[in-house]
Amino acid sequence: MSFAYVSNERNITALAAGVLLLSSLSLGGCATSTGSSSPMDARAEAPASAPSAYLPLDVLPPKRAVPSLTVDERSTLQKELTALRDLQTARSKAAGGLVPQ
């Protein structure tokens, strides 16, 4: 019985090696390039992509002609936000809740 087991193991090993060889050969055929092009020319042969609405990463948007907030608007907004923060802190203390630090 031990001889049959060894023989069966060799058959399985040979079958696995054959399947591996055939699959690598069949998949290797997909990776070969045609005679007119090389893998290095793949980007040159690709069709041009449609322009995107977004800027590329290395291009900065143009500077604004008018700043989004004037100095007066910014200081007013900063004062309002500070007042709201202080109001929330006072309400939290009155309610016995946690006070942000």
Secondary structure as GFF3:
##gff-version 3
##sequence-region A 1 101
A	DSSP	alpha_helix	2	31	.	.	.	ID=ss1
A	DSSP	three_ten_helix	39	41	.	.	.	ID=ss2
A	DSSP	alpha_helix	42	45	.	.	.	ID=ss3
A	DSSP	alpha_helix	71	95	.	.	.	ID=ss4
###
